[in-house]
Amino acid sequence: MPYEILFQHLLMHSREAILVSRRDGRIVQANDAAGKLYGYSRDELLALTVPDLCAPGEKFDVPALVAESADKALFLETSHQHRDGSTFAVEMYLRSAPLGKEEVLIGIVCATPESESAAALKTLSRSYEDLKVDYEEIKTAYEELAGTTYDSFVDMNNLVISRLREEMARKRAEMMSTTDYLTGVLNRRAFESQLEAEINRSKRESVPLGLILCDIDNFKIINDTYGHQIGDMVLKKVAMLLLRKRRSYDFIGRYGGEEFVLCLPGAKNEEVLKIAERLRLVVEKHQIPVPGFHHVNVSASFGVAALKPDDEEDLQSLIRRADEALYQAKAAGKNCVR
């Protein structure tokens, strides 16, 4: 079976972007996944070199990489450029192999996830498992030939899977250390760490900063009436509502029990009050379906505080002011903003 047919089989069945280039960098093979990643058709990619796809300032020395990857697969972190000019981080798994009478560089290109969730990493891992099945199907054909090309792909596949597993474990450990296990928002320690950084930035750049404390009203009654499983459902639903309705650059944490806290970078006191009122209405109007019951209506009280650029207060004093405002909201009858 000719090499070209084997390569086409791998290329067409791969869900990941694959580029094959000569020593001069000219791309001689590319699949549809590569075209989708970079915004080009396959024919357009064949008119380019791999360095053409690199972000400005990034170097890609093909002859050197061909030599370095002769005995083992290489892992490379770099930045590439989309057809529209935007740049993105990528991970490349490289291995040189003979193709006909010339030595080529085979590369699997993975865009680095911005927000790597375990589900996304699992999807990537699964796609490489699918590739591995394809490799097994054509292994006999490769062994009848020189075998080098097949071994190159297997080496890269094993390296990719190993690195994905390591990354998944690292991400999982990082997530567990910073995320509230029930609601998925930041835990108290992680939130305070980010808030401390924002307070310092606010003072350094002379920009305002807002803080909102949110406490679910009558949460003990909800637990006593419907049970703790429903109470947990209410916590998760309120957290989801706050996440959906916050500004894209605000961050939120669970501060303890039924209390959540939001940081609003750049927000003055008037804006913080408006945002808190908007969040209060969202919570008040949302009906939470409950198995065995029709639904549960909940409300929440909000206390706000704003840090002025010239304020000298620290994290604890800012939180204390928001907590005092929350106490006033509770004293005023709950389901309000103070």
FIZAKOL-659130 format. One record per residue (C-alpha): residue number from 1; residue in three letters; z, y negated, x negated. Coordinates in Angstrom, 2 decimals. Layout:
N
> k | r | z | y | x
> NUM | ALA | Z | Y | X;
...
END
This chain:
338
> k | r | z | y | x
> 1 | MET | 0.00 | 0.00 | 0.00;
> 2 | PRO | -1.03 | -3.37 | -1.58;
> 3 | TYR | 1.67 | -5.83 | -2.64;
> 4 | GLU | 0.20 | -8.46 | -0.34;
> 5 | ILE | 0.75 | -6.31 | 2.74;
> 6 | LEU | 4.34 | -5.61 | 1.73;
> 7 | PHE | 5.04 | -9.29 | 1.19;
> 8 | GLN | 3.47 | -10.19 | 4.53;
> 9 | HIS | 5.67 | -7.60 | 6.22;
> 10 | LEU | 8.80 | -9.14 | 4.74;
> 11 | LEU | 7.70 | -12.69 | 5.39;
> 12 | MET | 6.70 | -12.20 | 9.00;
> 13 | HIS | 9.81 | -10.22 | 9.92;
> 14 | SER | 12.34 | -12.52 | 8.26;
> 15 | ARG | 14.36 | -14.94 | 10.35;
> 16 | GLU | 15.25 | -16.92 | 7.23;
> 17 | ALA | 12.99 | -19.29 | 5.34;
> 18 | ILE | 11.20 | -17.57 | 2.44;
> 19 | LEU | 9.08 | -19.31 | -0.19;
> 20 | VAL | 7.09 | -17.62 | -2.93;
> 21 | SER | 5.81 | -19.85 | -5.74;
> 22 | ARG | 3.91 | -19.57 | -9.01;
> 23 | ARG | 5.30 | -20.77 | -12.35;
> 24 | ASP | 3.71 | -24.20 | -11.72;
> 25 | GLY | 5.73 | -24.49 | -8.51;
> 26 | ARG | 2.73 | -24.08 | -6.20;
> 27 | ILE | 3.74 | -22.27 | -3.00;
> 28 | VAL | 1.59 | -19.18 | -2.49;
> 29 | GLN | 3.47 | -17.58 | 0.39;
> 30 | ALA | 5.70 | -19.03 | 3.14;
> 31 | ASN | 6.80 | -17.80 | 6.54;
> 32 | ASP | 7.12 | -19.52 | 9.92;
> 33 | ALA | 10.88 | -19.93 | 9.41;
> 34 | ALA | 10.17 | -22.03 | 6.31;
> 35 | GLY | 7.72 | -24.15 | 8.24;
> 36 | LYS | 10.31 | -24.75 | 10.95;
> 37 | LEU | 12.98 | -25.63 | 8.38;
> 38 | TYR | 10.85 | -28.27 | 6.65;
> 39 | GLY | 8.72 | -29.48 | 9.57;
> 40 | TYR | 5.37 | -28.26 | 8.17;
> 41 | SER | 2.89 | -25.63 | 9.25;
> 42 | ARG | 2.52 | -22.62 | 6.95;
> 43 | ASP | -0.89 | -23.88 | 5.84;
> 44 | GLU | 0.60 | -27.27 | 4.97;
> 45 | LEU | 3.34 | -25.62 | 2.92;
> 46 | LEU | 0.71 | -23.74 | 0.89;
> 47 | ALA | -0.66 | -27.11 | -0.24;
> 48 | LEU | 2.72 | -28.16 | -1.64;
> 49 | THR | 4.98 | -27.20 | -4.53;
> 50 | VAL | 8.65 | -26.29 | -4.23;
> 51 | PRO | 9.60 | -29.51 | -6.11;
> 52 | ASP | 7.73 | -31.42 | -3.36;
> 53 | LEU | 10.35 | -30.11 | -0.92;
> 54 | CYS | 13.29 | -31.22 | -3.04;
> 55 | ALA | 15.25 | -34.35 | -2.13;
> 56 | PRO | 14.73 | -37.41 | -4.36;
> 57 | GLY | 16.58 | -36.99 | -7.64;
> 58 | GLU | 16.86 | -33.21 | -7.37;
> 59 | LYS | 15.21 | -31.12 | -10.11;
> 60 | PHE | 13.68 | -27.68 | -9.65;
> 61 | ASP | 12.43 | -26.21 | -12.94;
> 62 | VAL | 10.36 | -23.24 | -11.78;
> 63 | PRO | 9.53 | -21.75 | -15.23;
> 64 | ALA | 13.20 | -21.86 | -16.23;
> 65 | LEU | 14.30 | -20.30 | -12.92;
> 66 | VAL | 11.68 | -17.55 | -13.25;
> 67 | ALA | 13.08 | -16.68 | -16.67;
> 68 | GLU | 16.74 | -16.85 | -15.56;
> 69 | SER | 16.17 | -14.66 | -12.49;
> 70 | ALA | 14.25 | -11.93 | -14.30;
> 71 | ASP | 17.29 | -9.65 | -14.52;
> 72 | LYS | 19.45 | -10.80 | -11.62;
> 73 | ALA | 19.28 | -12.91 | -8.49;
> 74 | LEU | 20.34 | -16.56 | -8.81;
> 75 | PHE | 22.33 | -18.65 | -6.35;
> 76 | LEU | 21.47 | -22.37 | -6.28;
> 77 | GLU | 22.97 | -25.21 | -4.22;
> 78 | THR | 20.71 | -28.25 | -3.92;
> 79 | SER | 19.23 | -30.72 | -1.41;
> 80 | HIS | 15.80 | -30.55 | 0.20;
> 81 | GLN | 13.74 | -32.99 | 2.25;
> 82 | HIS | 12.28 | -32.58 | 5.73;
> 83 | ARG | 8.80 | -33.83 | 6.55;
> 84 | ASP | 10.38 | -36.78 | 8.42;
> 85 | GLY | 12.13 | -37.92 | 5.23;
> 86 | SER | 15.63 | -36.73 | 6.13;
> 87 | THR | 17.49 | -34.71 | 3.52;
> 88 | PHE | 19.73 | -31.68 | 4.00;
> 89 | ALA | 21.83 | -29.37 | 1.84;
> 90 | VAL | 20.49 | -25.89 | 1.17;
> 91 | GLU | 21.52 | -22.70 | -0.56;
> 92 | MET | 18.74 | -20.82 | -2.37;
> 93 | TYR | 18.76 | -17.19 | -3.46;
> 94 | LEU | 16.12 | -16.74 | -6.15;
> 95 | ARG | 14.57 | -13.77 | -7.95;
> 96 | SER | 11.41 | -13.48 | -10.01;
> 97 | ALA | 9.10 | -10.53 | -9.47;
> 98 | PRO | 5.56 | -9.46 | -10.38;
> 99 | LEU | 2.91 | -10.13 | -7.77;
> 100 | GLY | -0.39 | -8.73 | -8.91;
> 101 | LYS | -0.95 | -9.95 | -12.47;
> 102 | GLU | 1.38 | -12.93 | -12.33;
> 103 | GLU | 5.13 | -13.54 | -12.17;
> 104 | VAL | 6.29 | -15.37 | -9.02;
> 105 | LEU | 9.59 | -16.83 | -7.88;
> 106 | ILE | 10.82 | -15.51 | -4.53;
> 107 | GLY | 13.35 | -17.68 | -2.73;
> 108 | ILE | 15.37 | -17.31 | 0.47;
> 109 | VAL | 16.38 | -20.79 | 1.67;
> 110 | CYS | 19.39 | -21.33 | 3.94;
> 111 | ALA | 20.28 | -24.76 | 5.33;
> 112 | THR | 23.99 | -25.30 | 4.71;
> 113 | PRO | 25.78 | -25.55 | 8.10;
> 114 | GLU | 27.47 | -28.91 | 8.71;
> 115 | SER | 30.03 | -27.55 | 10.73;
> 116 | GLU | 30.35 | -24.07 | 9.85;
> 117 | SER | 31.88 | -22.07 | 12.66;
> 118 | ALA | 32.57 | -18.39 | 12.30;
> 119 | ALA | 30.00 | -17.71 | 15.05;
> 120 | ALA | 27.24 | -19.49 | 13.13;
> 121 | LEU | 28.10 | -17.63 | 9.94;
> 122 | LYS | 28.17 | -14.38 | 11.88;
> 123 | THR | 24.65 | -15.11 | 13.16;
> 124 | LEU | 23.43 | -15.72 | 9.61;
> 125 | SER | 25.07 | -12.52 | 8.41;
> 126 | ARG | 23.49 | -10.59 | 11.26;
> 127 | SER | 20.03 | -11.90 | 10.38;
> 128 | TYR | 20.41 | -10.63 | 6.84;
> 129 | GLU | 21.52 | -7.25 | 8.16;
> 130 | ASP | 18.27 | -7.21 | 10.15;
> 131 | LEU | 16.37 | -7.95 | 6.95;
> 132 | LYS | 18.15 | -5.09 | 5.25;
> 133 | VAL | 16.91 | -2.69 | 7.93;
> 134 | ASP | 13.36 | -3.89 | 7.31;
> 135 | TYR | 13.78 | -3.33 | 3.59;
> 136 | GLU | 14.92 | 0.25 | 4.18;
> 137 | GLU | 11.82 | 0.94 | 6.26;
> 138 | ILE | 9.49 | 0.01 | 3.42;
> 139 | LYS | 11.64 | 1.28 | 0.54;
> 140 | THR | 9.54 | 4.41 | 0.07;
> 141 | ALA | 6.39 | 2.35 | -0.27;
> 142 | TYR | 7.99 | 0.16 | -2.94;
> 143 | GLU | 9.25 | 3.18 | -4.86;
> 144 | GLU | 5.72 | 4.52 | -4.97;
> 145 | LEU | 4.78 | 1.27 | -6.68;
> 146 | ALA | 6.71 | -0.34 | -9.52;
> 147 | GLY | 9.87 | -0.74 | -7.42;
> 148 | THR | 10.69 | -4.06 | -9.05;
> 149 | THR | 9.79 | -6.22 | -6.06;
> 150 | TYR | 11.91 | -4.18 | -3.67;
> 151 | ASP | 14.89 | -4.23 | -6.02;
> 152 | SER | 14.55 | -8.00 | -6.27;
> 153 | PHE | 14.81 | -8.39 | -2.52;
> 154 | VAL | 17.72 | -5.95 | -2.27;
> 155 | ASP | 19.60 | -7.82 | -5.00;
> 156 | MET | 19.13 | -11.09 | -3.17;
> 157 | ASN | 20.05 | -9.52 | 0.17;
> 158 | ASN | 23.28 | -8.09 | -1.23;
> 159 | LEU | 24.11 | -11.40 | -2.90;
> 160 | VAL | 23.49 | -13.32 | 0.32;
> 161 | ILE | 25.65 | -10.99 | 2.40;
> 162 | SER | 28.44 | -11.07 | -0.20;
> 163 | ARG | 28.43 | -14.86 | -0.35;
> 164 | LEU | 28.32 | -15.19 | 3.44;
> 165 | ARG | 31.33 | -12.91 | 3.77;
> 166 | GLU | 33.22 | -14.92 | 1.17;
> 167 | GLU | 32.29 | -18.15 | 2.94;
> 168 | MET | 33.35 | -16.76 | 6.32;
> 169 | ALA | 36.75 | -15.75 | 4.90;
> 170 | ARG | 37.20 | -19.16 | 3.27;
> 171 | LYS | 36.21 | -21.00 | 6.46;
> 172 | ARG | 38.49 | -18.81 | 8.55;
> 173 | ALA | 41.46 | -19.46 | 6.27;
> 174 | GLU | 40.71 | -23.17 | 6.22;
> 175 | MET | 40.41 | -23.29 | 10.00;
> 176 | MET | 43.68 | -21.42 | 10.49;
> 177 | SER | 45.50 | -23.86 | 8.22;
> 178 | THR | 44.25 | -26.99 | 10.01;
> 179 | THR | 43.58 | -25.95 | 13.63;
> 180 | ASP | 45.86 | -25.40 | 16.59;
> 181 | TYR | 45.37 | -21.73 | 17.47;
> 182 | LEU | 45.39 | -22.28 | 21.25;
> 183 | THR | 43.38 | -25.44 | 21.87;
> 184 | GLY | 41.11 | -25.60 | 18.83;
> 185 | VAL | 42.04 | -29.21 | 17.96;
> 186 | LEU | 43.76 | -30.21 | 14.73;
> 187 | ASN | 47.34 | -29.09 | 14.30;
> 188 | ARG | 50.04 | -31.70 | 13.69;
> 189 | ARG | 50.05 | -31.45 | 9.91;
> 190 | ALA | 46.27 | -31.71 | 9.62;
> 191 | PHE | 46.15 | -34.61 | 12.07;
> 192 | GLU | 48.82 | -36.58 | 10.22;
> 193 | SER | 47.00 | -35.99 | 6.94;
> 194 | GLN | 43.77 | -37.43 | 8.36;
> 195 | LEU | 45.64 | -40.26 | 10.08;
> 196 | GLU | 47.31 | -41.21 | 6.79;
> 197 | ALA | 43.87 | -41.45 | 5.18;
> 198 | GLU | 42.56 | -43.60 | 8.06;
> 199 | ILE | 45.54 | -45.95 | 7.86;
> 200 | ASN | 44.90 | -46.43 | 4.14;
> 201 | ARG | 41.21 | -47.05 | 4.81;
> 202 | SER | 42.06 | -49.50 | 7.58;
> 203 | LYS | 44.22 | -51.56 | 5.23;
> 204 | ARG | 41.76 | -51.30 | 2.35;
> 205 | GLU | 38.70 | -52.34 | 4.37;
> 206 | SER | 40.55 | -54.68 | 6.79;
> 207 | VAL | 39.45 | -52.86 | 9.94;
> 208 | PRO | 41.58 | -52.10 | 13.03;
> 209 | LEU | 42.85 | -48.66 | 14.00;
> 210 | GLY | 43.99 | -47.28 | 17.35;
> 211 | LEU | 46.34 | -44.43 | 18.25;
> 212 | ILE | 46.82 | -42.71 | 21.62;
> 213 | LEU | 49.58 | -40.28 | 22.57;
> 214 | CYS | 48.83 | -38.18 | 25.67;
> 215 | ASP | 51.43 | -36.07 | 27.47;
> 216 | ILE | 50.56 | -33.78 | 30.41;
> 217 | ASP | 52.72 | -34.71 | 33.38;
> 218 | ASN | 55.08 | -32.14 | 34.94;
> 219 | PHE | 53.91 | -29.40 | 32.61;
> 220 | LYS | 57.15 | -27.41 | 32.98;
> 221 | ILE | 56.56 | -27.26 | 36.73;
> 222 | ILE | 53.04 | -25.91 | 36.12;
> 223 | ASN | 54.46 | -23.19 | 33.86;
> 224 | ASP | 57.24 | -22.31 | 36.30;
> 225 | THR | 54.89 | -22.27 | 39.31;
> 226 | TYR | 51.82 | -20.51 | 37.93;
> 227 | GLY | 53.07 | -18.83 | 34.74;
> 228 | HIS | 52.56 | -19.43 | 31.06;
> 229 | GLN | 49.02 | -18.03 | 31.01;
> 230 | ILE | 47.94 | -20.72 | 33.46;
> 231 | GLY | 49.91 | -23.24 | 31.42;
> 232 | ASP | 47.90 | -22.24 | 28.36;
> 233 | MET | 44.70 | -22.58 | 30.38;
> 234 | VAL | 45.71 | -26.12 | 31.36;
> 235 | LEU | 46.40 | -27.03 | 27.73;
> 236 | LYS | 43.01 | -25.74 | 26.62;
> 237 | LYS | 41.21 | -27.50 | 29.47;
> 238 | VAL | 42.89 | -30.87 | 28.83;
> 239 | ALA | 42.12 | -30.55 | 25.12;
> 240 | MET | 38.47 | -29.83 | 25.97;
> 241 | LEU | 38.29 | -32.89 | 28.27;
> 242 | LEU | 39.74 | -35.15 | 25.58;
> 243 | LEU | 37.31 | -33.75 | 23.00;
> 244 | ARG | 34.31 | -34.26 | 25.27;
> 245 | LYS | 35.16 | -37.82 | 26.28;
> 246 | ARG | 36.33 | -39.21 | 22.93;
> 247 | ARG | 34.02 | -41.22 | 20.73;
> 248 | SER | 32.09 | -39.09 | 18.24;
> 249 | TYR | 34.10 | -40.38 | 15.25;
> 250 | ASP | 37.56 | -40.16 | 16.85;
> 251 | PHE | 39.70 | -37.13 | 16.03;
> 252 | ILE | 42.36 | -35.38 | 18.05;
> 253 | GLY | 45.36 | -33.16 | 17.38;
> 254 | ARG | 47.98 | -31.25 | 19.29;
> 255 | TYR | 51.23 | -33.00 | 18.46;
> 256 | GLY | 53.57 | -30.50 | 20.05;
> 257 | GLY | 53.99 | -28.67 | 23.36;
> 258 | GLU | 51.91 | -30.46 | 25.98;
> 259 | GLU | 51.37 | -33.58 | 23.86;
> 260 | PHE | 48.09 | -34.58 | 22.22;
> 261 | VAL | 47.32 | -37.45 | 19.86;
> 262 | LEU | 44.05 | -39.26 | 19.18;
> 263 | CYS | 43.06 | -41.53 | 16.29;
> 264 | LEU | 40.47 | -44.22 | 17.04;
> 265 | PRO | 39.11 | -45.75 | 13.81;
> 266 | GLY | 37.91 | -49.33 | 14.19;
> 267 | ALA | 39.37 | -49.82 | 17.69;
> 268 | LYS | 41.32 | -52.97 | 18.58;
> 269 | ASN | 44.21 | -52.91 | 21.05;
> 270 | GLU | 42.07 | -53.88 | 24.08;
> 271 | GLU | 39.54 | -51.16 | 23.34;
> 272 | VAL | 42.27 | -48.56 | 22.78;
> 273 | LEU | 43.71 | -49.38 | 26.22;
> 274 | LYS | 40.27 | -49.03 | 27.87;
> 275 | ILE | 39.60 | -45.70 | 26.20;
> 276 | ALA | 43.04 | -44.38 | 27.16;
> 277 | GLU | 42.45 | -45.40 | 30.78;
> 278 | ARG | 39.07 | -43.67 | 30.78;
> 279 | LEU | 40.66 | -40.48 | 29.45;
> 280 | ARG | 43.45 | -40.71 | 32.03;
> 281 | LEU | 40.91 | -40.86 | 34.87;
> 282 | VAL | 38.96 | -37.91 | 33.44;
> 283 | VAL | 42.09 | -35.75 | 33.38;
> 284 | GLU | 43.23 | -36.91 | 36.83;
> 285 | LYS | 39.89 | -36.18 | 38.53;
> 286 | HIS | 39.32 | -32.77 | 36.95;
> 287 | GLN | 40.25 | -29.73 | 38.99;
> 288 | ILE | 41.17 | -26.70 | 36.92;
> 289 | PRO | 40.22 | -23.41 | 38.62;
> 290 | VAL | 43.02 | -20.84 | 38.55;
> 291 | PRO | 42.61 | -17.11 | 39.27;
> 292 | GLY | 44.55 | -16.26 | 42.44;
> 293 | PHE | 44.74 | -19.94 | 43.42;
> 294 | HIS | 42.10 | -22.49 | 44.36;
> 295 | HIS | 42.71 | -24.91 | 41.52;
> 296 | VAL | 45.36 | -26.94 | 39.73;
> 297 | ASN | 45.32 | -30.73 | 39.60;
> 298 | VAL | 46.95 | -32.26 | 36.55;
> 299 | SER | 47.59 | -35.76 | 35.32;
> 300 | ALA | 48.70 | -37.22 | 32.03;
> 301 | SER | 50.56 | -40.26 | 30.73;
> 302 | PHE | 49.25 | -42.26 | 27.79;
> 303 | GLY | 50.93 | -44.47 | 25.22;
> 304 | VAL | 48.82 | -46.57 | 22.84;
> 305 | ALA | 49.37 | -48.51 | 19.65;
> 306 | ALA | 46.94 | -50.44 | 17.44;
> 307 | LEU | 47.19 | -51.17 | 13.75;
> 308 | LYS | 45.99 | -54.62 | 12.76;
> 309 | PRO | 44.25 | -55.01 | 9.40;
> 310 | ASP | 47.13 | -57.07 | 7.97;
> 311 | ASP | 49.91 | -54.80 | 9.29;
> 312 | GLU | 52.19 | -53.23 | 6.70;
> 313 | GLU | 53.53 | -50.41 | 8.88;
> 314 | ASP | 53.10 | -46.79 | 7.87;
> 315 | LEU | 52.13 | -43.63 | 9.72;
> 316 | GLN | 55.57 | -42.95 | 11.17;
> 317 | SER | 56.06 | -46.48 | 12.50;
> 318 | LEU | 52.59 | -46.44 | 14.14;
> 319 | ILE | 53.34 | -43.12 | 15.84;
> 320 | ARG | 56.77 | -44.43 | 16.85;
> 321 | ARG | 55.19 | -47.42 | 18.64;
> 322 | ALA | 52.75 | -45.14 | 20.50;
> 323 | ASP | 55.63 | -42.83 | 21.45;
> 324 | GLU | 57.64 | -45.76 | 22.81;
> 325 | ALA | 54.62 | -46.81 | 24.90;
> 326 | LEU | 54.33 | -43.23 | 26.19;
> 327 | TYR | 58.00 | -43.31 | 27.19;
> 328 | GLN | 57.30 | -46.50 | 29.16;
> 329 | ALA | 54.38 | -44.80 | 30.91;
> 330 | LYS | 56.62 | -41.90 | 31.93;
> 331 | ALA | 59.30 | -44.30 | 33.15;
> 332 | ALA | 56.74 | -46.20 | 35.19;
> 333 | GLY | 55.96 | -43.13 | 37.28;
> 334 | LYS | 53.65 | -41.12 | 35.01;
> 335 | ASN | 49.84 | -40.89 | 35.21;
> 336 | CYS | 49.36 | -44.33 | 33.69;
> 337 | VAL | 48.67 | -46.10 | 30.39;
> 338 | ARG | 51.12 | -48.31 | 28.52;
END
